[in-house]
């Protein structure tokens, strides 16, 4: 039985519920280090200044970096719908989360080997790592309904966002100090390794505390997992025709969310190309991280029907 469906109102069950909620939210703490140090702050500057230093210009480095962002997003968008249905058929959401997290962690850790002129290897590792990052988030998000009670999902989701801002911000602050203190390129390179270690260690709670939810369907006799997954995915896309507002929402979210992700991935490298100091750009991102913590918690409570703020959503 799913976690959210096995919670009688006893003190012990409440402790178990909180343990699962915090175990789930800690994964945001774990992998948001990738979003801050790798995707947004340190790796873009390192790629332009060191890994791609042998290219013709900084503009060329920015173009290649943009290409890497696009390729990783495209591959993830193609894989995610199929893998999402596959995880339901095989009852393996946590398994796929672990597979993608491991892919991202290993590729991120290997960035420690990147030095001057290694821009091809840097791009390849970044694309692989981002596929692991985004793919693991797909299965992480799918666990929320099985962890949080229906009337508590907004708050728990906001808690995950806040934990992500805090965890990513703390490690980014540590990495900034490392970059200033350590000589040569060892600061950013060890920062990349620290992200992999941080991601791996703080992923442990979600695997220990959150149970694998039951599958909602079983395979028919003689049916294969791949065929059943494709059939369910086809049914989902056909059902979208009946819910036009949902389809419009998903399309708008795709455009909006990917636009924000592009801005985050290009902000520092583009700012450095324009002549802004890389230190100031990284510190600005660090400020955003900590500003986002309280507002994540606040916005997580706004949709609550029990509060007087509900009319803002009508």
N, C-alpha and C positions, 0 to 999 in steps of 0.2 A: 504494500500500500504506500502511496506517496506520502511524503513527510507532512504536507499540509493537511492531509486527510486523517492523520492518526494522532491528533492532539487533543485529548480530553483535558478538561480544565483543572488538572491537578498541578501542584507545585512542581513535581518532578517533570511532568510533561512540559511545563513552561520553561524549565531549565533546559530541557532537550531542545525545545523550539528555539530558544535564544542561542544555544550552541550551534544549531544548524544555520541560523541566520548569520551569525558572526563568521562561521566557517565559509559560508557562501560569499559574504562581503569581503573576506580577506583575499579572495582571488583578484578583486579589483585593486586592492592594495599591492598585490604581487605584480600583475602585468602592466599596471599603469606606469611603472618605471620604464618600460619600453616606450610608451607614448611620449614621455617627457625627454628622457636622455637620448634615445635612439631616433625616434620619429621627428621630434620637434626641435631639440636644442643642440646637442653636442655632435651627433653624427653628421647632420647636414653641413655644418661648418668644417668639420674634420674632412669630410669628403671633398669639399671645394678647395680647402687650403692644403691638404696633404695627399689624400688618395688620388685626386684628379689634378694635382699640381702639374703634371706633365702634359695636360691637354692644352689646346690653343688659347683658351681664355676662360674666365670665370663664368661667362655666359654659356659656354659649351658645357661646363660642369653642371650648371643649373638645369640645362636642357636634359642632360642624361639623368640627373636626379629626378626630374619631373617624369621622365619616361619610366623609371623604376617604380615610382609611386603609382602610375597608371597601370602598369603591367600587374603589379601585386594585387591591386584592387579588382582588376578584370578577372584574374584567375580565381580569386576568392568568390566573386559574384557568380561565376559559373559553377563552382564546386558546392557552395553552401546549400542551395535548395535540395540537391540530390543527397548530400551528406545528412541534412536535417531529417529527411524522410527515412534514410537508412538507419539513423540512430534510433528512430521510433520503432521501426520494424524489428531491429535486433536488440532493443533494450540496452543501448550502449552510449547514452549521452556522455557519461563520465569517461568512458573509454576514449571516445573521439576527442573530448576536451583534453585528455591526457596526451593523446597522440599529437594534436596540434600544438599544445603547450610545449611538448618535448622538441618538436621541430623548431619552434620559435626560440626556445632556450639554447639549443645547440648552435643554431645559426648565429644568434646574438653573441654567444661566448666566443665563437671563432673570429669575430670582428677584432679581437685583441691582436690577431696576426697581421692586420692590414697596416701597411706603411706607405711611404711615398710612391706614387705611381700605380698602386694596386686598385685602380678605380673599377676595373671589370669584376674582380673578386669582391670588392666592397658592394657593388650594385647587386651582384648575384646573392650574396649573403643577406643583404637587406631585403630583397624581394622574398626570399625564402622565409626570413624571420617575420616579415609582415604578414605573409600568408598564415604562418603559425599563430601570430597574434590575433588577427581578425577571425580566423577559423575557430580558435579556442573561445573567443567571445560569443560566437554563434551558439555554442553548446552551453556556455556559462549562462547566457540570458535565458535559454530554454529551460534551465533548472529552476528559475525563479518561481513559477507557479507551483512547483513541487516542494518548495522550501517555505514560502510565505503564505499565510492565510489570505484569502481573497480580499478582505478589507484592509490588509496590512501591506499589500504588494507595493503601493506607491512609496510608503515610508521605507521599506526594505530596499527598494531600488535606489532611492535617494541616499540611503546609508552606503550602498555600494559605491555610488558616485563620489560621495564625500571621502570614503576610505581611499578611493583611487587618487583623488586630488592630494590627500595627505601623504600617502605612501610615495607617490611619484614625486611630490615636492620635496620630501625629506631626502630621498636618494639623489635627486638632482642637486640639492644644496651640498650634499657630501661630495658629489662628483665635481662640482665647481671648485671646491676646496682642493680636491685632488689635482685638478688641472693646473691650479696656481702653484701648488707645492712641488709636484713631481717634475723632473726635468724632461725636456724634449717632448716626444709624443707619448710618453708613458702615462701621463695624466688621463687623456681621453681614451687611450687603449685599455687601461685598467678600469676606466669608468664603464666601458662596454662589457667587460667581464663581470663587473659588479652587478650590472643589470641582470645578466643571466643567472647569477647566484641568488640575487634577491627574488627574481621570478620563481626560481625552482624551490627555494626554501619556503616562501610564503604561499605557495600553491598547495602545500601539504594539508592545511586544514580542510579545504573543500573536498579532498579525497577521503579524509578520515571521518569527517563529521556529517557530510551530506550523502544520504543513501541514493542508490541508483533508482530512479522512478520506474514503475511498472510500465510496460508497453501497452498501448491502447488497442493493438490489433495483433493477431497471430497469423503466421504464414498458412496458406492453404496447402493441402497435400500436393506434393509435386511442384510447388511453387519455389522460385529462387528468391533470395534476398534482394538481388538487383532488380528483378522484374517487379517484385512487390513495391520496392521503393519508387521505381519509375511510374508505376500505376498510381500510387498515392500522390506523387507530385503532379501527375496529369490531372487528377481529380481536383487538386487544390487550385491549379490554374484555371480550370473550367468553372469552378465555383466563384472565382473572382468576378466573372461576368455578372453574377447575381448581386454583387455588392460593389456598386460603382463608387460609392463614397470611400470604401476601404481601398479600392484600387487607386483612386486619386490620392488618398493619404500616403499609401506606400510609394507611389511615384514621386510625390512632393518630398517625402522624407528622404528618398534616395538622392534626389537632386540637391536638397539642402544639406544633408549630412555629408555627402561626398565633397560638396563645395567647402564646408567647414574643415573637413579633413585635409583638403588640398591646401587651404590657407595655413593650417597648422604645420604641414609638412614642408612648406616652401617659405614660411615667414622669415626664419633666421638666415637661410642661405641667400634669399633675395635681399634681405636687409644688409647682409655682409657685402653683397655685390654692389649695392648702392653706396657703400662707404660707412655704414654704421658700425660701431665697434661690436665685435662678437660678444664681449663680456656684458655690455649693456643689454644686448638682445636676449642673452640667456637669463640675465637677472630679471628682465621684464617678464619673461615666461615664468620664472620662478614666483614672481609676485602674483601672477594670474592663478597659479596653482593654489596658493593659500587663500586668495580671495574667493575662489570657487567653493571652498569647504562649507562655510555657513550658508551660502545661498543654495547649495545643493540640498541641504537639510530643510531649509525654508520652503523651497519649491516642492519638495517631496510631501509636505503637509498641506499644500494648497488644494489638491483635488479631494481632500477628505470631506465627505458630506456632513460630518459632524461639526465642522468649523464654520464660522461666519464668513469666511473668505470664499466660499463656494460660488456665490453669484458672479465672480469674475470669470468663471468658465461657462456661463450660460449664454 
